[in-house]
Amino acid sequence: MPSASIQPAEATPSPSRTSLRALDWLNFFLADVQTGIGPFFAIYLATHQWNEQHVGLALTVGGIAGIGTQLPAGQLADRVHSKRALVAVGVTLLGVGAWLIASFPTFWPELLAQVLVGGVSSIFIPATCAISLGLVGPTLFDRRQGRNQTFNSAGNVTAAVVAGLLGHFVTNQSVFYFVMALTVPTLLSLRFIHPAEIDFERARGAKPDGGPAHTASFRQLLQDARLRTFLACAVMFHFANAAMLPLLGEMLAKGRGRDSMLFMSACVVTTQFVITLLAAWTGRRAGTWGRKPLLLLAFAVLPIRGVLYTLTHDPALRVAIQVLDGVGAGIFGVVSVLVIADLTRGTGRFNVTLGAITMAVGIGASLSQVIAGTVVHRLGYPAGFLFLAAVATVALVLFAKAMPETLERPSE
């Protein structure tokens, strides 16, 4: 795979204010829709007497469905001119999945819903990143990605608060009907992004001089040693991170009934509030400090978080620990996409590479759910969290030792 190099200067894009604001709100409402399903799904099943292994199985099935569609989603984002259509289809099908979850809380319908939700969710990251890169170009992409994450996290906060209140004061099922309702403003936001302003070549990371873009095979994608190293680190990061919040949710659900939704809401709000404050700053600093210092911080807080969960039984303190989740997720969510953009700039393979890496980390996240669930079932929650913290420590060491900086600075 060609390594990143400094490309010829490209004319600065001038997207309209309407498109940029619509992209803000698209990120906000997409987060609302996804947050209303993700963190609350484990609690919903636990309150319907599903045990840890069955919950882990359902989450794993959804993860596997997402894994199988990540690479095709990235390829579609590179090849299809209408990025908005990809997002619209995904949002509509996500609403159908939410309806299945709320209406049929039994084994097979829930598995079907997880397949649907997991499959279509893979569309959103490459498609929204393609829209962003197509609108603003590579020079401003770091700041745009930080802004995307800010609105995404603000949407997560809003959805978590509303979902927690609905789960506590109405019913657990009402959370998923809320998700269905949110598909309407999401689709409206998408409509106000002007398609003519999304440059097709820029959106897939093609050469600034307008040269042809190419779709890479897996072998071509992995020719870059930096990409292989980042891939391994990202897989371990997500393996260690993915199961922590669902396990925390299961602990909070035991013996608390509807109150568990409020606790989970508090956890999600804490995390996403921190991300909201941090994301725009991260986007700015990624262009001056570089990518590696920020990612080292993201990797470092994860094992600390896993250990801290084992040191207290106080729900309030467990919620407070989610500040570390916000730091890690906020930085990783912004900077990981920038690293991929760095490594694929000028190749026309940005979205397919993003899809391939997202597929790989999806494998790690899915295995995390079922393996950590099994550890907890056999040895208890402290052992599960310590196991995840150990994996996070290995990821930190590998990243610190083997991953170089990817930001290309102009020669002086």
N, C-alpha and C positions, 0 to 999 in steps of 0.2 A: 504493500500500500504506500502511496507517495507520502512522504513526510510533509508537515506543514512548512510553508515558506512565505516570505513576505511577497504579497501579490501587487500587481500594478494598481494604482489608485483608481477608485471607482467613483463615479458621480454620486453625491450624497442624495439618497431618496428623499422625497418630500411628501409623505402621506398626509392625508387630510386630518384635521382635528377630529372629525366625525369618526373616521376609521379607528384612530388611536383610542378614543374614548370608548368606542364600541368594543374594542379588544380588551380594554380594562374590565368592562362589565361582563364580557364573555368569560374571562378568567374568574371573576367573582361568582357568577351563577353556576359555572361548571363545578367549582369547588363545593357550592351548596349541594348540588345534586349528588356528587360522589361522597361527600362527607356524611350525608344523610343515610347512606347505605353502609359504608365501610366499617367504622369503629363501633357502630351500634348493632351490627349483625350478630356478633358473638354474644352480646348480652341478650338480644332477642331470643336466640336459640337456647341460651342457658336458662332463661325464665320459662321456657317450654320443656324443661327437664332433659335437655340434651347434655350428655356428659362431655368431658374435655376431649376425648378421642373423636367423638362424632362431630363436635364443633371444629376440631382441627381438620377432620376429613372434608367437611363442607368448604372450609376456607381453602384447603389445598386444591379441591376440584375447581374452584373459581380461579385459583392461581394458575393451574395447568391450562385452563381455557385461555387465560390471558397470555401465557407463554406461547401457545400455538398461533396466536394472532399478532404478536408483536412485530415480527419481521415482515409479514405481509402488510401490516399497517404502515410501517416505515417505507416499504416499497411503493405503496399507494400514495403516501404523502410526497414522495419524490416524483412520481409519474403522473398523477392526476392533477389536472389544472384547477379543478374546483375543490380547494381545500375546505371551503365552507360546507359543501355537500357531505364530505366525510364526517365532519363534526355533527351536522344535523341528523344524519342517520344514526350515529352513535348515541346522541342525546335521546332520540325517540325510543330506541331499543332499551336504553337504560331505564326509562320510565316504565316500560313493559316489565322489566325485571323487578323493579320496586313493587309493582302491583302483584306479581307472583309471590314475592316474599311476604307481603302483608296479608294476602288472601288465603294462602295454603301453607301453614307452618308445619308441614310434615316432610318426611325424608326426601322423597323423590322430587316433589315440586321445588323444594329449597335447593336441591342439587341442580335442577334445571335452571333455576333463577341465577345461581352462582355461575353457571356456564355462560349464560347470556350476559350477565353484568361483567364478568371477567373478560369475556371476548371483546365486547364493544368498548370497554374502558381503555383498551390498548390503542385506540384511535386518537385519543385526546392529546397525549403528550407530543407525538410527532406532528400532528396536524396543527396544533396551536403554535408550536415552535416554528413550523414552516410558514405559517401566516405571519408570525412576528418577524422572522428573518426576511421574508419577502417584502414586508412593509418598510422596515428600517435599515436593512443591510447589515453587513458584518461589523462595521465600525461602531455602530450604536447598539449592537445586539446585547452586550453585557448589561447596559443600563436598562434596556427593554426587558430582558429576562428578569432582572431584579424587580422591575415594576410589575411584571406578570405575577411573580411570586407574592408580591405584596397584596395584590387584589385577590389572588387565589387564597391566601391565608385569611384575609378579611372575610371572604366568603365562608371559609371553614369555621371561623369564629361565630359568624351569624347563624350558620346551619346548626352548629353544635349547641348553641344556646336555645334556639327554637326547638330542636329535636329533643333536648333534655327536658324542656318544659312540657312539650307534648307527651313524652313518654311518662312523665311523672303525673301530670294533671289529667291527661286524657287516656290514651292507651299506647302500648308499645307499637301497635300496628299503625297508629296515626303518623308516626315518624316517616314511614314509607309512602303513605299517601301524600305527605308534605313534599317528598322527593318528586312524586309525579306532578304535582302542581308547579314545581320549580322549572320543569322542562319548558314551560311557556316563555318566561322572561329570558331563558337561555337562548332559545331559538330567535327571539326578537333581537337580542343583542347581536347575534351572528348576522342577522339581515342587514345591519347598518355598517358592516365592514364592506367597503367598496371593493369588489373583486378585481377591478382593473388596476388597483394600486398594489396588488400582491404580485410582485415580479416573479415569474415562474422559475427563472434560472437562479436568482438570488435565494429563493425559498428552499432550494435543494443544495445550496452551497456550491454552485457552479462557478467557473472561473470568472473573475471580474471583467475579463476582456471579451466575454460572451462566447468562449469556446465551448465545445460540446461536453456535456456531463455524461457520466457513466454509472451504471448500477454494478456494485461490487458483489462478488461471491464471498462466502465466508472466508475462503483462503486468502483472497485479496485484502479483506478487512483486517485480517490478523497478521499481515506482514509487518506491521509497525509494532516494534517491541513495546513502545509506550502505551499503545492501545491494549496490548495483551496484559500488561501490568495493571493498567487502570481497570480493566475488565475484572481481573481476579480480586482486586481490592473492593470494587463496587459490589461484587457478588457477596463477599464476606460481610461487608457493611450492612447490606440489606438482609442477609441471613440473620445477623445478630439483632437487627432493629425490628424486623417485621413482626415477630411474635410477642414483643414486649407489651405493646398496648393491648392486644387481645387477651393476653394472660392477666394483665392488670384488670381489665374489664371483667373477666371471669371471677377474679378474687372479689371485686367490688360487688358482683351480683349475688354472691352467696349470703343468704339470710337478710338481704336488704330490699328485695322486691322492687317496687317502682323507684325507690331512692337510688338504685344502681344507675339508672339513666341519668340522674342529676350528677352523680359522681363522675360518670364517663364524660358527660358534657363538660364538667369542670376540667377534666384532663385534656380534652381536645381544645377547649378554649384557651387554656394556659399555653399549650404548645403553639397553637396558631397565632395567638396574640404576640408571642415572642417572635415568631417568623414574620409577622406583619411589620414589626418594628425593625427587624434585622435585614429583610430581603433587599430593600432598595440600597441600604448601606453596603451590603455584600456585593451587589452589582457594580457599584462605584469603585469599591476597593479592589475588586477582581481585575480591573483595568489598570490599577496603579501598583498594588502590592504583588500581583501575580496570583495564579490559581493555587499553588501548593501550600503557602502559609495558611490560607483560609481552610482548605480541605484538611490539613493536619489538625486544626481545631475541631472540625466536625467529627473526625475519626476519634479524637481523644476523649470527647465527652461521653461517647457511647458506652465503653466499659464502666466508667464511673457511675453512670445511670443504672446499669444492671446491678451493680453491687449495692447501691443505695436502696433499691427496692427490697433487699433482703434484711435491711437494718431497722425497719420500722413497720408497725401494723396500723399506724395512724393514717386514716384515709386522707386527712388534710395534708400531711407531709408527703404522702405518695402523689397527691396532685401537684404539690410544689416541685417535686422532682421532675415533673414534665417540662419545667423551664429548660432543662438540659436537652430534652427531646426537641424543643423549639430551636435551640442553638444548632444542634447537629443537623436536623432536617432542613432548617432554613438555609444554612450554608451549602449543604450538599445539593439541595434541590436547584439552587441557582448555578453553582460553580460546575457541577458535573456536566450540565448541558454545554457550558462554555468550553470545557475541556474537549468534549466531542467536536464542537464547532472548530476549535483550534486544530485538531488532528485531521479534520476532513476539509478544511477550507481550500477551495479551488479544485475539488475533486468531483463535485456534483453528487456526493454520496452521504451528505449530512443526515438525512432522515432515515435512510436504510441502516446506517451505522447506529444511529440513536435507537432504532427499533431492535437491532441485533443485541445491543448492550442491555436494553430494557428487557428483552427476552431472557437474557442470561441472569440478570438480577432477579427477574421474576421466578426463575427456578430456585434461586437461593431463598427468596422470600416464602415461596410455597413449601419448600422443605423445612424451613424454619417453623412454620405453623404446626406441621404434623410431628416433627421430631421433638420440638420443645413441648408440645402437648403430651407426647408420650413420656418424656422425662418427668414432667409435672405429675402425670397420672401415677407413675411408679415411685417417684422420690420426693414429690412435693414441690411447691412453688419456689422456695429458695434455691433448690438445685437447678431448676429451670432457668432462673435469672442468672445464676453464676455460670452456667453453661454458655448462655448467650454472651455474657461479659467476656468469657475466655476467647470466644471466636472474634469478638470485636477487638480484643487486644492484639491478636495475630494480624488482623487487618491493618491496625495502626502501625505496627512494626514494619510490615511489608511495604506499606505506602511510604513511610518515612525513609526507608532504605533504598527502594528501587524505583520510585516514580519521580521523573524529572519535571521541571517546570515546563508548561506548554505554551504560555503566552509569548508570542513573538514580538519583541520590541524593535522599533526602527533603529537602524544603525546610525550612530552619531558621527 
